[in-house]
Amino acid sequence: MPQKWSELYNLLNNKKQKPSGGWEPSLPLILAAWYDTPALMKIIRLRVMPPEKQEKI
């Protein structure tokens, strides 16, 4: 399942790196964390905010 999730993440065309070094949206979970992460946290990591609600960088 993590491979499919990574493929989905790669389809996003509005990925950007923040000045702090993080990514928006957050990078996919590593395989080691996949099974210990609740479903809601997985969903939140891939949620994309509309441009008008994204913080300005």
PDB file of N, CA, C and O in Angstrom:
ATOM      1  N   MET A   1       0.797  -1.208   0.000  1.00  0.00           N
ATOM      2  CA  MET A   1       0.000   0.000   0.000  1.00  0.00           C
ATOM      3  C   MET A   1       0.842   1.276   0.000  1.00  0.00           C
ATOM      4  O   MET A   1       0.459   2.220  -0.692  1.00  0.00           O
ATOM      5  N   PRO A   2       1.947   1.375   0.716  1.00  0.00           N
ATOM      6  CA  PRO A   2       2.732   2.614   0.665  1.00  0.00           C
ATOM      7  C   PRO A   2       3.212   2.967  -0.741  1.00  0.00           C
ATOM      8  O   PRO A   2       3.315   4.150  -1.067  1.00  0.00           O
ATOM      9  N   GLN A   3       3.506   1.982  -1.575  1.00  0.00           N
ATOM     10  CA  GLN A   3       3.945   2.267  -2.943  1.00  0.00           C
ATOM     11  C   GLN A   3       2.846   3.005  -3.710  1.00  0.00           C
ATOM     12  O   GLN A   3       3.122   3.976  -4.415  1.00  0.00           O
ATOM     13  N   LYS A   4       1.609   2.544  -3.572  1.00  0.00           N
ATOM     14  CA  LYS A   4       0.488   3.210  -4.253  1.00  0.00           C
ATOM     15  C   LYS A   4       0.305   4.630  -3.725  1.00  0.00           C
ATOM     16  O   LYS A   4      -0.017   5.548  -4.479  1.00  0.00           O
ATOM     17  N   TRP A   5       0.513   4.795  -2.427  1.00  0.00           N
ATOM     18  CA  TRP A   5       0.370   6.113  -1.819  1.00  0.00           C
ATOM     19  C   TRP A   5       1.438   7.052  -2.369  1.00  0.00           C
ATOM     20  O   TRP A   5       1.155   8.218  -2.644  1.00  0.00           O
ATOM     21  N   SER A   6       2.654   6.558  -2.532  1.00  0.00           N
ATOM     22  CA  SER A   6       3.723   7.367  -3.112  1.00  0.00           C
ATOM     23  C   SER A   6       3.399   7.740  -4.552  1.00  0.00           C
ATOM     24  O   SER A   6       3.666   8.862  -4.981  1.00  0.00           O
ATOM     25  N   GLU A   7       2.829   6.809  -5.293  1.00  0.00           N
ATOM     26  CA  GLU A   7       2.434   7.099  -6.677  1.00  0.00           C
ATOM     27  C   GLU A   7       1.378   8.205  -6.709  1.00  0.00           C
ATOM     28  O   GLU A   7       1.427   9.092  -7.562  1.00  0.00           O
ATOM     29  N   LEU A   8       0.430   8.150  -5.784  1.00  0.00           N
ATOM     30  CA  LEU A   8      -0.593   9.186  -5.704  1.00  0.00           C
ATOM     31  C   LEU A   8       0.038  10.535  -5.390  1.00  0.00           C
ATOM     32  O   LEU A   8      -0.310  11.545  -6.001  1.00  0.00           O
ATOM     33  N   TYR A   9       0.951  10.551  -4.451  1.00  0.00           N
ATOM     34  CA  TYR A   9       1.646  11.791  -4.090  1.00  0.00           C
ATOM     35  C   TYR A   9       2.374  12.371  -5.301  1.00  0.00           C
ATOM     36  O   TYR A   9       2.367  13.583  -5.518  1.00  0.00           O
ATOM     37  N   ASN A  10       2.995  11.506  -6.077  1.00  0.00           N
ATOM     38  CA  ASN A  10       3.740  11.968  -7.249  1.00  0.00           C
ATOM     39  C   ASN A  10       2.827  12.565  -8.319  1.00  0.00           C
ATOM     40  O   ASN A  10       3.301  13.302  -9.183  1.00  0.00           O
ATOM     41  N   LEU A  11       1.541  12.265  -8.281  1.00  0.00           N
ATOM     42  CA  LEU A  11       0.594  12.840  -9.240  1.00  0.00           C
ATOM     43  C   LEU A  11       0.234  14.292  -8.908  1.00  0.00           C
ATOM     44  O   LEU A  11      -0.249  15.025  -9.771  1.00  0.00           O
ATOM     45  N   LEU A  12       0.466  14.701  -7.669  1.00  0.00           N
ATOM     46  CA  LEU A  12       0.144  16.070  -7.267  1.00  0.00           C
ATOM     47  C   LEU A  12       1.059  17.038  -7.997  1.00  0.00           C
ATOM     48  O   LEU A  12       2.276  16.852  -8.019  1.00  0.00           O
ATOM     49  N   ASN A  13       0.478  18.066  -8.591  1.00  0.00           N
ATOM     50  CA  ASN A  13       1.297  19.005  -9.356  1.00  0.00           C
ATOM     51  C   ASN A  13       1.549  20.318  -8.620  1.00  0.00           C
ATOM     52  O   ASN A  13       2.186  21.216  -9.170  1.00  0.00           O
ATOM     53  N   ASN A  14       1.067  20.443  -7.400  1.00  0.00           N
ATOM     54  CA  ASN A  14       1.260  21.700  -6.665  1.00  0.00           C
ATOM     55  C   ASN A  14       2.148  21.502  -5.442  1.00  0.00           C
ATOM     56  O   ASN A  14       1.978  22.187  -4.434  1.00  0.00           O
ATOM     57  N   LYS A  15       3.108  20.557  -5.526  1.00  0.00           N
ATOM     58  CA  LYS A  15       4.041  20.342  -4.427  1.00  0.00           C
ATOM     59  C   LYS A  15       5.034  21.495  -4.403  1.00  0.00           C
ATOM     60  O   LYS A  15       5.471  21.975  -5.449  1.00  0.00           O
ATOM     61  N   LYS A  16       5.383  21.931  -3.202  1.00  0.00           N
ATOM     62  CA  LYS A  16       6.393  22.978  -3.099  1.00  0.00           C
ATOM     63  C   LYS A  16       7.152  22.826  -1.792  1.00  0.00           C
ATOM     64  O   LYS A  16       6.614  22.356  -0.789  1.00  0.00           O
ATOM     65  N   GLN A  17       8.413  23.235  -1.828  1.00  0.00           N
ATOM     66  CA  GLN A  17       9.226  23.162  -0.630  1.00  0.00           C
ATOM     67  C   GLN A  17       9.125  24.481   0.119  1.00  0.00           C
ATOM     68  O   GLN A  17       9.238  25.556  -0.471  1.00  0.00           O
ATOM     69  N   LYS A  18       8.913  24.386   1.419  1.00  0.00           N
ATOM     70  CA  LYS A  18       8.814  25.572   2.268  1.00  0.00           C
ATOM     71  C   LYS A  18      10.208  26.099   2.585  1.00  0.00           C
ATOM     72  O   LYS A  18      11.181  25.350   2.499  1.00  0.00           O
ATOM     73  N   PRO A  19      10.324  27.373   2.947  1.00  0.00           N
ATOM     74  CA  PRO A  19      11.627  27.916   3.342  1.00  0.00           C
ATOM     75  C   PRO A  19      12.254  27.146   4.512  1.00  0.00           C
ATOM     76  O   PRO A  19      13.476  27.108   4.651  1.00  0.00           O
ATOM     77  N   SER A  20      11.420  26.543   5.339  1.00  0.00           N
ATOM     78  CA  SER A  20      11.924  25.780   6.491  1.00  0.00           C
ATOM     79  C   SER A  20      12.514  24.432   6.074  1.00  0.00           C
ATOM     80  O   SER A  20      13.147  23.753   6.883  1.00  0.00           O
ATOM     81  N   GLY A  21      12.308  24.045   4.812  1.00  0.00           N
ATOM     82  CA  GLY A  21      12.825  22.776   4.323  1.00  0.00           C
ATOM     83  C   GLY A  21      11.760  21.698   4.203  1.00  0.00           C
ATOM     84  O   GLY A  21      11.972  20.691   3.527  1.00  0.00           O
ATOM     85  N   GLY A  22      10.624  21.895   4.848  1.00  0.00           N
ATOM     86  CA  GLY A  22       9.518  20.940   4.751  1.00  0.00           C
ATOM     87  C   GLY A  22       8.824  21.039   3.406  1.00  0.00           C
ATOM     88  O   GLY A  22       9.154  21.895   2.586  1.00  0.00           O
ATOM     89  N   TRP A  23       7.867  20.166   3.187  1.00  0.00           N
ATOM     90  CA  TRP A  23       7.141  20.149   1.918  1.00  0.00           C
ATOM     91  C   TRP A  23       5.655  20.352   2.141  1.00  0.00           C
ATOM     92  O   TRP A  23       5.117  19.945   3.170  1.00  0.00           O
ATOM     93  N   GLU A  24       4.996  20.972   1.195  1.00  0.00           N
ATOM     94  CA  GLU A  24       3.544  21.161   1.211  1.00  0.00           C
ATOM     95  C   GLU A  24       2.988  20.568  -0.052  1.00  0.00           C
ATOM     96  O   GLU A  24       3.363  21.042  -1.124  1.00  0.00           O
ATOM     97  N   PRO A  25       2.132  19.578  -0.026  1.00  0.00           N
ATOM     98  CA  PRO A  25       1.745  18.811   1.156  1.00  0.00           C
ATOM     99  C   PRO A  25       2.915  17.973   1.668  1.00  0.00           C
ATOM    100  O   PRO A  25       3.919  17.794   0.979  1.00  0.00           O
ATOM    101  N   SER A  26       2.766  17.468   2.883  1.00  0.00           N
ATOM    102  CA  SER A  26       3.824  16.682   3.510  1.00  0.00           C
ATOM    103  C   SER A  26       4.206  15.485   2.658  1.00  0.00           C
ATOM    104  O   SER A  26       3.382  14.939   1.924  1.00  0.00           O
ATOM    105  N   LEU A  27       5.466  15.087   2.766  1.00  0.00           N
ATOM    106  CA  LEU A  27       5.942  13.919   2.016  1.00  0.00           C
ATOM    107  C   LEU A  27       5.223  12.662   2.502  1.00  0.00           C
ATOM    108  O   LEU A  27       4.758  12.622   3.641  1.00  0.00           O
ATOM    109  N   PRO A  28       5.125  11.642   1.662  1.00  0.00           N
ATOM    110  CA  PRO A  28       4.503  10.389   2.090  1.00  0.00           C
ATOM    111  C   PRO A  28       5.259   9.771   3.264  1.00  0.00           C
ATOM    112  O   PRO A  28       6.458   9.994   3.432  1.00  0.00           O
ATOM    113  N   LEU A  29       4.551   9.004   4.060  1.00  0.00           N
ATOM    114  CA  LEU A  29       5.174   8.328   5.191  1.00  0.00           C
ATOM    115  C   LEU A  29       6.182   7.289   4.703  1.00  0.00           C
ATOM    116  O   LEU A  29       6.002   6.682   3.647  1.00  0.00           O
ATOM    117  N   ILE A  30       7.232   7.095   5.475  1.00  0.00           N
ATOM    118  CA  ILE A  30       8.169   6.032   5.145  1.00  0.00           C
ATOM    119  C   ILE A  30       7.519   4.701   5.493  1.00  0.00           C
ATOM    120  O   ILE A  30       6.615   4.642   6.327  1.00  0.00           O
ATOM    121  N   LEU A  31       7.970   3.661   4.868  1.00  0.00           N
ATOM    122  CA  LEU A  31       7.369   2.341   5.059  1.00  0.00           C
ATOM    123  C   LEU A  31       7.341   1.928   6.525  1.00  0.00           C
ATOM    124  O   LEU A  31       6.362   1.332   6.973  1.00  0.00           O
ATOM    125  N   ALA A  32       8.390   2.229   7.277  1.00  0.00           N
ATOM    126  CA  ALA A  32       8.452   1.830   8.683  1.00  0.00           C
ATOM    127  C   ALA A  32       7.333   2.459   9.506  1.00  0.00           C
ATOM    128  O   ALA A  32       6.891   1.862  10.488  1.00  0.00           O
ATOM    129  N   ALA A  33       6.869   3.637   9.136  1.00  0.00           N
ATOM    130  CA  ALA A  33       5.835   4.334   9.903  1.00  0.00           C
ATOM    131  C   ALA A  33       4.427   4.028   9.409  1.00  0.00           C
ATOM    132  O   ALA A  33       3.451   4.341  10.092  1.00  0.00           O
ATOM    133  N   TRP A  34       4.308   3.423   8.232  1.00  0.00           N
ATOM    134  CA  TRP A  34       2.997   3.223   7.611  1.00  0.00           C
ATOM    135  C   TRP A  34       2.024   2.489   8.512  1.00  0.00           C
ATOM    136  O   TRP A  34       0.896   2.944   8.706  1.00  0.00           O
ATOM    137  N   TYR A  35       2.438   1.373   9.058  1.00  0.00           N
ATOM    138  CA  TYR A  35       1.518   0.520   9.814  1.00  0.00           C
ATOM    139  C   TYR A  35       1.256   1.033  11.222  1.00  0.00           C
ATOM    140  O   TYR A  35       0.319   0.572  11.874  1.00  0.00           O
ATOM    141  N   ASP A  36       2.058   1.973  11.707  1.00  0.00           N
ATOM    142  CA  ASP A  36       1.856   2.548  13.037  1.00  0.00           C
ATOM    143  C   ASP A  36       1.106   3.871  12.988  1.00  0.00           C
ATOM    144  O   ASP A  36       0.853   4.478  14.029  1.00  0.00           O
ATOM    145  N   THR A  37       0.750   4.321  11.799  1.00  0.00           N
ATOM    146  CA  THR A  37       0.086   5.611  11.638  1.00  0.00           C
ATOM    147  C   THR A  37      -1.410   5.422  11.445  1.00  0.00           C
ATOM    148  O   THR A  37      -1.834   4.642  10.592  1.00  0.00           O
ATOM    149  N   PRO A  38      -2.232   6.145  12.250  1.00  0.00           N
ATOM    150  CA  PRO A  38      -3.688   6.033  12.099  1.00  0.00           C
ATOM    151  C   PRO A  38      -4.139   6.513  10.711  1.00  0.00           C
ATOM    152  O   PRO A  38      -3.493   7.359  10.093  1.00  0.00           O
ATOM    153  N   ALA A  39      -5.243   5.967  10.246  1.00  0.00           N
ATOM    154  CA  ALA A  39      -5.781   6.308   8.924  1.00  0.00           C
ATOM    155  C   ALA A  39      -6.013   7.807   8.766  1.00  0.00           C
ATOM    156  O   ALA A  39      -5.730   8.369   7.708  1.00  0.00           O
ATOM    157  N   LEU A  40      -6.524   8.457   9.805  1.00  0.00           N
ATOM    158  CA  LEU A  40      -6.802   9.890   9.719  1.00  0.00           C
ATOM    159  C   LEU A  40      -5.528  10.681   9.438  1.00  0.00           C
ATOM    160  O   LEU A  40      -5.561  11.637   8.663  1.00  0.00           O
ATOM    161  N   MET A  41      -4.421  10.309  10.043  1.00  0.00           N
ATOM    162  CA  MET A  41      -3.167  11.018   9.799  1.00  0.00           C
ATOM    163  C   MET A  41      -2.694  10.827   8.362  1.00  0.00           C
ATOM    164  O   MET A  41      -2.109  11.738   7.778  1.00  0.00           O
ATOM    165  N   LYS A  42      -2.940   9.664   7.794  1.00  0.00           N
ATOM    166  CA  LYS A  42      -2.582   9.430   6.394  1.00  0.00           C
ATOM    167  C   LYS A  42      -3.411  10.323   5.483  1.00  0.00           C
ATOM    168  O   LYS A  42      -2.899  10.885   4.515  1.00  0.00           O
ATOM    169  N   ILE A  43      -4.695  10.449   5.800  1.00  0.00           N
ATOM    170  CA  ILE A  43      -5.591  11.281   4.998  1.00  0.00           C
ATOM    171  C   ILE A  43      -5.180  12.745   5.079  1.00  0.00           C
ATOM    172  O   ILE A  43      -5.138  13.439   4.063  1.00  0.00           O
ATOM    173  N   ILE A  44      -4.878  13.212   6.282  1.00  0.00           N
ATOM    174  CA  ILE A  44      -4.499  14.614   6.474  1.00  0.00           C
ATOM    175  C   ILE A  44      -3.220  14.947   5.709  1.00  0.00           C
ATOM    176  O   ILE A  44      -3.098  16.045   5.167  1.00  0.00           O
ATOM    177  N   ARG A  45      -2.279  14.030   5.658  1.00  0.00           N
ATOM    178  CA  ARG A  45      -1.014  14.292   4.961  1.00  0.00           C
ATOM    179  C   ARG A  45      -1.217  14.528   3.472  1.00  0.00           C
ATOM    180  O   ARG A  45      -0.438  15.252   2.852  1.00  0.00           O
ATOM    181  N   LEU A  46      -2.242  13.934   2.891  1.00  0.00           N
ATOM    182  CA  LEU A  46      -2.476  14.116   1.452  1.00  0.00           C
ATOM    183  C   LEU A  46      -3.549  15.155   1.143  1.00  0.00           C
ATOM    184  O   LEU A  46      -3.849  15.416  -0.022  1.00  0.00           O
ATOM    185  N   ARG A  47      -4.120  15.738   2.175  1.00  0.00           N
ATOM    186  CA  ARG A  47      -5.142  16.760   1.932  1.00  0.00           C
ATOM    187  C   ARG A  47      -4.476  17.990   1.323  1.00  0.00           C
ATOM    188  O   ARG A  47      -3.453  18.465   1.817  1.00  0.00           O
ATOM    189  N   VAL A  48      -5.053  18.483   0.276  1.00  0.00           N
ATOM    190  CA  VAL A  48      -4.509  19.656  -0.407  1.00  0.00           C
ATOM    191  C   VAL A  48      -5.439  20.832  -0.147  1.00  0.00           C
ATOM    192  O   VAL A  48      -6.640  20.765  -0.409  1.00  0.00           O
ATOM    193  N   MET A  49      -4.868  21.898   0.366  1.00  0.00           N
ATOM    194  CA  MET A  49      -5.651  23.098   0.652  1.00  0.00           C
ATOM    195  C   MET A  49      -5.870  23.892  -0.634  1.00  0.00           C
ATOM    196  O   MET A  49      -4.992  23.938  -1.495  1.00  0.00           O
ATOM    197  N   PRO A  50      -7.047  24.517  -0.762  1.00  0.00           N
ATOM    198  CA  PRO A  50      -7.264  25.402  -1.910  1.00  0.00           C
ATOM    199  C   PRO A  50      -6.253  26.546  -1.864  1.00  0.00           C
ATOM    200  O   PRO A  50      -5.855  26.964  -0.777  1.00  0.00           O
ATOM    201  N   PRO A  51      -5.831  27.058  -3.010  1.00  0.00           N
ATOM    202  CA  PRO A  51      -4.801  28.109  -3.041  1.00  0.00           C
ATOM    203  C   PRO A  51      -5.123  29.306  -2.146  1.00  0.00           C
ATOM    204  O   PRO A  51      -4.217  29.879  -1.541  1.00  0.00           O
ATOM    205  N   GLU A  52      -6.381  29.689  -2.053  1.00  0.00           N
ATOM    206  CA  GLU A  52      -6.720  30.873  -1.248  1.00  0.00           C
ATOM    207  C   GLU A  52      -6.549  30.627   0.248  1.00  0.00           C
ATOM    208  O   GLU A  52      -6.493  31.587   1.017  1.00  0.00           O
ATOM    209  N   LYS A  53      -6.463  29.377   0.678  1.00  0.00           N
ATOM    210  CA  LYS A  53      -6.292  29.084   2.103  1.00  0.00           C
ATOM    211  C   LYS A  53      -4.863  28.688   2.442  1.00  0.00           C
ATOM    212  O   LYS A  53      -4.535  28.521   3.617  1.00  0.00           O
ATOM    213  N   GLN A  54      -4.009  28.534   1.440  1.00  0.00           N
ATOM    214  CA  GLN A  54      -2.619  28.172   1.697  1.00  0.00           C
ATOM    215  C   GLN A  54      -1.861  29.377   2.215  1.00  0.00           C
ATOM    216  O   GLN A  54      -2.105  30.507   1.790  1.00  0.00           O
ATOM    217  N   GLU A  55      -0.934  29.129   3.142  1.00  0.00           N
ATOM    218  CA  GLU A  55      -0.140  30.242   3.640  1.00  0.00           C
ATOM    219  C   GLU A  55       0.796  30.743   2.537  1.00  0.00           C
ATOM    220  O   GLU A  55       1.302  29.955   1.737  1.00  0.00           O
ATOM    221  N   LYS A  56       1.010  31.993   2.504  1.00  0.00           N
ATOM    222  CA  LYS A  56       1.863  32.592   1.468  1.00  0.00           C
ATOM    223  C   LYS A  56       3.322  32.396   1.852  1.00  0.00           C
ATOM    224  O   LYS A  56       3.712  32.609   3.000  1.00  0.00           O
ATOM    225  N   ILE A  57       4.113  31.990   0.882  1.00  0.00           N
ATOM    226  CA  ILE A  57       5.552  31.778   1.130  1.00  0.00           C
ATOM    227  C   ILE A  57       6.337  32.860   0.436  1.00  0.00           C
ATOM    228  O   ILE A  57       7.565  32.876   0.512  1.00  0.00           O
TER     229      ILE A  57
END
